[in-house]
Amino acid sequence: MQPRGTSHVRNFGGNIRFRPRNQYLPRDEEDVLRILAEHRTGTIRVIGAGHSWNGGIETSGALVDLRHFRRIQIHPDRRRVSVGAGCRIAELLAHLARRGLTLPSIGLIARQTVAGATATGTHGSGRHSMSHYVESMRIACYGKGGEAEVRRVDSGEALRAVRCSVGALGVVLEVTLKCVPQYYVRERCVWRSDLDAVLDNEAAAALQQFYLIPHTWAYLEHERSVAPDNRRSGIAMLYRVYWLVVIDVLLHLGIKLTASMLRSRRLVDLIYRRLLPVCIFPKWRVTDRSDRQLLMRHDLFRHLEMEAFVPRETLRPALAVVSDILRAADNADYEVSAGVHDRIRSLDLEDALENIRGSYSHHYPICVRRVRPDDTLISMSSCHGVERRDWYAISLITFTEPRLPFQNVARFLATTMVRTLGARLHWGKWDPLDARQIEDSYPGIAAFRAICARFDPQGVFRNRFLEEALFGTSPHQ
Ligand SMILES: Cc1cc2nc3c(=O)[nH]c(=O)nc-3n(C[C@H](O)[C@H](O)[C@H](O)COP(=O)(O)OP(=O)(O)OC[C@H]3O[C@@H](n4cnc5c(N)ncnc54)[C@H](O)[C@@H]3O)c2cc1C
């Protein structure tokens, strides 16, 4: 397999840039096996759509792009679909929709590849992550004697490992996912007085996600549930146009302009106090097809995101930490609550807090989504043994550049939440922590590493990010 000419590679967020020595666009499994044979003593990483914000795709060795692996095959039972690793989720959803089917769970956008999304535990709200729904995978890896081979993994601990592997087990060639009959989602946006009011509505709105609004610190619930029948509301088309134009474009443009270009804290404040309330229509209750309703155009404006998952029992203190620290970062005189201060003192991070005071003004709604427990080893909502608990993903997004002030605050939040609240960071988003710090958060991590050693004895699929964030070994690139 001949590499094509190499060029610089950049991820969606623009924070990862590198130039691999070799870039490959294989057309079939034989091509992939030849690449593995050729690079058995080097480093191989795979790129999907490049939408993750960490160094997962980075390599100075060989970079493989599976964009030609896009075959979609629905199984006769109509409950499973086998998909080429490089197929974009949007293409798969469109294919399924034409046949009255869909995926049980998707994220906010559909531009990712199927393998990229499952590799990192991509999730929506109210269901498991996409990784949980993987029924089997075909993966190119190394055998005991170091020869390249294709394995089909469909059961046991190996399946729990490949479902979310951050590319550490090999080159995923094909993913078989569960699919379900198409369903419709009924939704509205409604202001809630506090977190209790949001959570009180969770049982009635199982697909709910909610936002903690910076500056006002009010709660906005995106109340969502599966509609009793598949009937589109009369105003669904108008609602789609409203959401695209008002929320996805104009509101984001306003935030980008005021926070990133003008750097005006006062104007951002005005957006959240005056403009956002008049853009929300709580009386609009709209039903539409799931894949239209659940997706947004978050990919229109470049940004950087970190996302921390916390178990249900620590959601409340986690949101207290997030809002208190962001307020102290915004206003140097802000007094954090006693509970949050105790956590910071227990970690000996009081000086670090002083350093970030007044250094960064957060300007984007903090989205919180519930993710059901996954049957995986290391996805963020993975569960272990009999333990079955829901996790809540708390997302922090910035549109400002340079990103260092945001990153300093996000690192502080990540450290505090991981060490005192059992948080886990999203494998596809910005991740400032090293493996030592996350060791205790993932009971399945030792089993995962042992399986990696069986699929990749020489560590060919490891790069610096994986060494630092997952394996806790010395940099290797
Ligand atoms: C605008 C935007 C919105 C987002 N919304 C959400 C959301 O709602 N929910 C959520 O959970 N996440 C979300 N994400 C994160 C995104 O889903 C993940 O980062 C996902 O991994 C991106 O998929 P990708 O195809 O771009 O993969 P890449 O970023 O290209 O790769 C991700 C990882 O998977 C590995 N990989 C990719 N393909 C293969 C393969 N064939 N074999 C082995 N390893 C492979 C890569 O090496 C890398 O480590 C969002 C990202 C963006 C930019």
The ligand as an ORCA input file, in Angstrom:
! r2SCAN-3c Opt
* xyz 0 1
  C     -19.133     20.272     17.065
  C     -18.946     18.995     17.846
  C     -20.014     18.458     18.544
  C     -19.846     17.294     19.297
  N     -20.917     16.792     19.970
  C     -20.762     15.690     20.751
  C     -21.848     15.157     21.488
  O     -22.967     15.646     21.422
  N     -21.612     14.094     22.286
  C     -20.377     13.523     22.404
  O     -20.223     12.580     23.172
  N     -19.340     13.973     21.673
  C     -19.504     15.037     20.858
  N     -18.445     15.509     20.127
  C     -17.180     14.762     20.197
  C     -17.098     13.742     19.062
  O     -18.251     12.964     18.979
  C     -15.904     12.807     19.317
  O     -14.738     13.556     19.460
  C     -15.718     11.789     18.188
  O     -14.653     10.955     18.535
  C     -15.413     12.449     16.857
  O     -15.485     11.481     15.833
  P     -14.494     11.583     14.596
  O     -14.984     10.678     13.523
  O     -14.257     12.975     14.250
  O     -13.187     10.915     15.239
  P     -11.700     11.509     15.340
  O     -11.727     12.763     16.111
  O     -11.087     11.559     14.005
  O     -11.034     10.335     16.194
  C     -11.401     10.128     17.522
  C     -10.593      8.968     18.108
  O     -11.030      7.749     17.514
  C      -9.925      7.092     16.890
  N     -10.445      6.458     15.666
  C     -11.188      7.029     14.700
  N     -11.481      6.111     13.758
  C     -10.913      4.945     14.143
  C     -10.854      3.632     13.587
  N     -11.433      3.317     12.413
  N     -10.153      2.690     14.256
  C      -9.544      2.977     15.430
  N      -9.568      4.188     16.000
  C     -10.255      5.159     15.362
  C      -8.920      8.193     16.604
  O      -7.615      7.698     16.489
  C      -9.102      9.083     17.823
  O      -8.406      8.583     18.919
  C     -18.581     16.643     19.340
  C     -17.511     17.173     18.615
  C     -17.693     18.342     17.872
  C     -16.539     18.909     17.101
*
